[in-house]
Amino acid sequence: MTKFLLDHMTAKEAQEAFEKRTFAIFPIGAVHKHGDVPIGIDNQSVVEVAKRIGERIPDKVIVLPLLPYGVSSHIDILPGGITTSYNPVRDMVRDICMSIIKHGITHILFLSGHGGNPPALVDVAQSLHSYGVLSAVVQWYVLIREIKG
């Protein structure tokens, strides 16, 4: 089976993958309370969706490792929540993208597992356009709702 998860590849496998593939999926989550479910559900769900996409098109995509912290500046009062703000998340995502662009990635799907992430991700997507990179921001749960009705 073709490897598509970047963090499961050796350096040689990654080099070969980047030589053949130009599409990356970048899952971004968050750590905070969601009712009576694990506080990492945003991370677990977005990784699962990214893997399922990768399984369908393994020869065309590289799935990046999860960025487990999203824009969550309001959750510091909830038990277990990890507070992160817009600028650091935006800057980290942009830096990671610049790294993979150097390896030949020209298409990036930002797959968000958290509602606070899209503004920062859209900001990055717009800045990447000047490098010839086509990107999209998708909140997987919104997409599922639209598909399932």
C-alpha positions as CSV (number, residue, x, y, z in Angstrom):
1,M,0.0,0.0,0.0
2,T,1.2,3.5,-0.8
3,K,2.2,5.5,2.2
4,F,0.4,8.9,2.4
5,L,0.9,9.9,6.0
6,L,4.1,12.0,6.1
7,D,5.0,11.1,9.7
8,H,4.9,7.4,8.8
9,M,7.4,7.9,5.9
10,T,11.2,7.6,6.0
11,A,13.2,10.5,4.6
12,K,13.7,8.6,1.4
13,E,10.0,7.7,1.1
14,A,9.1,11.4,1.8
15,Q,11.4,12.6,-0.9
16,E,9.9,10.2,-3.4
17,A,6.4,11.2,-2.4
18,F,7.1,14.9,-2.7
19,E,8.6,14.3,-6.2
20,K,5.4,12.7,-7.4
21,R,2.6,14.5,-5.4
22,T,1.7,18.1,-5.3
23,F,-1.3,17.9,-3.0
24,A,-1.2,18.0,0.8
25,I,-3.9,17.8,3.5
26,F,-3.1,19.7,6.6
27,P,-5.3,18.7,9.6
28,I,-5.6,21.4,12.3
29,G,-7.5,20.7,15.5
30,A,-7.9,22.2,19.1
31,V,-8.0,21.0,22.7
32,H,-11.1,22.1,24.5
33,K,-14.4,20.9,26.1
34,H,-17.2,19.6,23.8
35,G,-19.8,18.4,26.2
36,D,-19.4,14.8,27.5
37,V,-16.7,13.7,25.0
38,P,-12.9,13.7,25.1
39,I,-11.4,17.2,25.0
40,G,-9.3,16.1,22.0
41,I,-12.3,15.2,19.9
42,D,-11.4,18.0,17.4
43,N,-8.0,16.4,16.9
44,Q,-9.2,12.8,16.7
45,S,-12.0,13.6,14.2
46,V,-10.0,15.7,11.9
47,V,-7.2,13.2,11.7
48,E,-9.7,10.4,11.0
49,V,-11.2,12.4,8.1
50,A,-7.7,13.2,6.7
51,K,-6.8,9.5,6.8
52,R,-9.9,8.5,5.1
53,I,-9.3,10.9,2.3
54,G,-5.7,9.7,2.0
55,E,-6.9,6.1,1.8
56,R,-9.0,7.0,-1.2
57,I,-6.2,8.8,-3.1
58,P,-2.9,7.6,-1.6
59,D,-0.9,8.1,-4.8
60,K,-2.0,11.8,-5.1
61,V,-1.8,13.2,-1.6
62,I,0.5,13.6,1.4
63,V,-1.3,14.0,4.8
64,L,0.7,16.2,7.1
65,P,0.8,15.5,10.8
66,L,-1.9,17.1,12.9
67,L,-1.4,20.6,14.3
68,P,-3.2,19.9,17.6
69,Y,-3.7,23.5,18.7
70,G,-6.1,25.9,17.0
71,V,-7.4,29.3,17.6
72,S,-9.0,28.8,21.0
73,S,-8.6,32.0,23.0
74,H,-11.9,31.7,24.8
75,I,-11.4,28.3,26.4
76,D,-9.0,29.0,29.2
77,I,-11.8,28.9,31.8
78,L,-12.8,25.3,30.9
79,P,-11.1,22.4,32.5
80,G,-8.4,20.9,30.3
81,G,-8.8,23.5,27.6
82,I,-5.6,24.9,26.0
83,T,-5.6,28.6,25.1
84,T,-4.0,29.6,21.8
85,S,-4.5,32.8,19.9
86,Y,-4.7,33.8,16.3
87,N,-1.2,35.1,15.5
88,P,0.8,32.1,16.7
89,V,-1.5,29.6,15.0
90,R,-1.5,31.6,11.8
91,D,2.3,31.9,11.9
92,M,2.9,28.2,12.7
93,V,0.5,27.1,9.9
94,R,2.2,29.5,7.4
95,D,5.7,28.3,8.4
96,I,4.7,24.7,7.9
97,C,3.2,25.5,4.6
98,M,6.3,27.3,3.4
99,S,8.3,24.2,4.3
100,I,6.2,21.9,2.2
101,I,6.0,24.4,-0.7
102,K,9.8,24.1,-0.9
103,H,9.3,20.4,-1.4
104,G,7.0,20.9,-4.4
105,I,3.5,21.1,-2.9
106,T,1.2,23.4,-4.9
107,H,-2.2,22.5,-3.5
108,I,-3.1,22.5,0.2
109,L,-6.4,21.5,1.8
110,F,-6.6,23.0,5.3
111,L,-8.9,20.5,7.1
112,S,-10.1,22.1,10.3
113,G,-11.6,20.3,13.2
114,H,-12.4,23.4,15.2
115,G,-14.6,26.4,14.5
116,G,-12.1,29.0,15.7
117,N,-9.5,28.0,13.0
118,P,-10.9,29.2,9.7
119,P,-10.0,32.9,9.9
120,A,-6.3,32.2,10.5
121,L,-6.3,29.5,7.8
122,V,-8.0,31.8,5.3
123,D,-5.4,34.4,6.1
124,V,-2.6,31.8,5.3
125,A,-4.4,30.6,2.2
126,Q,-4.5,34.1,0.8
127,S,-0.8,34.7,1.5
128,L,0.1,31.4,-0.2
129,H,-1.6,32.5,-3.4
130,S,1.3,34.8,-4.2
131,Y,3.5,31.7,-4.3
132,G,1.3,30.1,-6.8
133,V,-0.3,27.7,-4.3
134,L,-4.0,26.9,-4.5
135,S,-5.5,26.1,-1.2
136,A,-8.9,25.6,0.5
137,V,-10.2,25.8,4.0
138,V,-12.7,23.1,4.9
139,Q,-14.4,22.5,8.3
140,W,-15.0,18.8,8.0
141,Y,-18.2,18.8,10.1
142,V,-19.7,21.6,8.0
143,L,-18.9,19.6,4.9
144,I,-20.5,16.4,6.3
145,R,-23.6,18.4,7.3
146,E,-23.9,19.7,3.8
147,I,-23.4,16.3,2.2
148,K,-25.7,14.4,4.6
149,G,-28.3,17.1,4.9
